[in-house]
Each structure stands twice: as C-alpha cells, then as structure tokens.
Amino acid sequence: MAMETSSSLTARSSFRAKHQRSSIFWKNTPRKDWVAPWDIGKAQPSLIQAEKEGLLKGEVLDVGCGPGDNAIYLAAKGYQVTALDLSQHALERAAKRSKAAGIADGTLVFKQADMLHLGSTLGSHLWETALDSALLHCFPPELQPRYLAELQPHIKPGGHLILFCMSDANKDPYTGPERISKTQLQDLFSESKGWRMEQLTTAKYDTPVREGGFDTWRAYIKRV
Ligand SMILES: C[S@@+](CC[C@H](N)C(=O)[O-])C[C@H]1O[C@@H](n2cnc3c(N)ncnc32)[C@H](O)[C@@H]1O
C-alpha cells in the first residue's frame, strides 16, 4: 500500500479545513437581519439580458439561488425552475419573495442542497439549463473543479450552463469573493472535462455595496 507523504496529508487536511469553513459560513449566511451584498431585491440585469438573448432554454436549475430573485424572474417568465441553496435563511427569504410575487406552486421549487455534496439530492433528473449567478467564485480555486463535477451530471448533454462570476478586472482594494481569470475559466471548462465554452464576455453584477457593480464574466458553456 502506498504511504501518504506529509505534504499530501497537509494538502488533504487543508482541503477539508477550507471546505468545512466554507460550508459552515454559507449555511449560516445571510443572517436574518443582514442585507447581503448580492441582494438587490430584483433579478440581476445581466441575467435579464441573457434571457432576452434566448440563452435560457427548457427547465432551469438555479444553483446558489440566494434570495431567489433570479429564479422568481424566470418562473414569472414561464420557465420551470428548481432553485438550490445551502443556506436555510436564504431559502426562507426566497420562498417569501416567491409567494409575494404570486408564483404558482410547482413552477418554482426551492431545495436545500450543498453543491459540494449533492449525493442523491437531485436524483437522476437532468436540466436543459443550469444558472450559476455568483456561486462558482464563492469556492476557493481548489474546490471549484469539485463543484463543477457535482453539477455537470445534472445538465443534459447538449444543455448549457450560464455563469456569472467575479473577474480579475475588479481592482484592489477588493474584499469580494474569488476573482477568476479568463485562463482559469478556460481550464475549468475545457473540452477534456466535458464542456465547450461557447461565449465568454464581460458583464456587470449589481450590488448595493459598489456603485456601478462588480466586473464579472458571463460565460455560456455547453455540456458536451
Ligand atoms: C453570492 S450569493 C449569490 C446569490 C444569487 N445567485 C444571486 O446572484 O443573487 C451565493 C449563494 O450561494 C450559496 N452557496 C454557497 N455555498 C454553497 C454550496 N456549497 N451549495 C449551495 N449553495 C451555496 C450561498 O448561500 C449564497 O446564497
């Protein structure tokens, strides 16, 4: 049996520590009395634009849905949406907003799920479109491939992931989540990993904490 070296043990325990810290943090976020920097009380304009361009098709899986405004926007447009989040607080906020928006029961389904440990949460269901609005960048770089490996099997072959994530165009001082470069995205979504990057453009992510919003990538990626 191969012996684990001390450096591989250190790498594994630091992987666990980071993962755990990230899960505990997100499970308790946002506190009920806190307006999160991503909570603008309406759908992100960049998502609305992508929808107008016809990039969202079929049933939609919104991962890391937060306060639910993107999912609610799409459900109101007639999409069948399943919206997932790790945080019970976020899901409660989202369910309240969905009810206030008059979204019909069954059109939009909220579920608690950890995108790093999906297990059997989603069964064998496949979605035509997955939406990641500001989730990928919540994971440290070493966890990003693991998250995508959990998500990918739930997108139909030929279906798409539409992704918005912080870009390295955000200059210091910067206190947001991971900034991701074009090269990192090209590596995460390479053909050898079962993806094809069909569009990669820049976009803005509106926030109550920075006038003009954050600089993000908008990626439209096919599951091949
Ligand atoms: C930056 S917020 C974005 C919220 C929403 N998509 C939006 O754009 O307004 C990230 C969301 O991902 C959720 N999240 C973080 N880690 C997660 C995980 N491992 N599994 C599922 N959701 C997670 C957080 O609870 C939070 O609601």
The ligand as an ORCA input file, in Angstrom:
! r2SCAN-3c Opt
* xyz 0 1
  C     -23.072     35.397     -3.821
  S     -24.569     34.568     -3.433
  C     -25.452     34.652     -4.984
  C     -26.942     34.526     -4.830
  C     -27.767     34.585     -6.121
  N     -27.424     33.547     -7.052
  C     -27.654     35.935     -6.768
  O     -26.935     36.112     -7.754
  O     -28.301     36.870     -6.239
  C     -24.037     32.881     -3.359
  C     -25.096     31.921     -2.840
  O     -24.563     30.591     -2.923
  C     -24.916     29.879     -1.751
  N     -23.918     28.803     -1.518
  C     -22.639     28.912     -1.060
  N     -22.048     27.719     -0.974
  C     -22.966     26.818     -1.422
  C     -22.960     25.412     -1.568
  N     -21.889     24.672     -1.228
  N     -24.061     24.814     -2.058
  C     -25.170     25.539     -2.391
  N     -25.240     26.875     -2.249
  C     -24.156     27.511     -1.759
  C     -24.919     30.936     -0.649
  O     -25.695     30.532      0.460
  C     -25.478     32.151     -1.383
  O     -26.880     32.224     -1.257
*
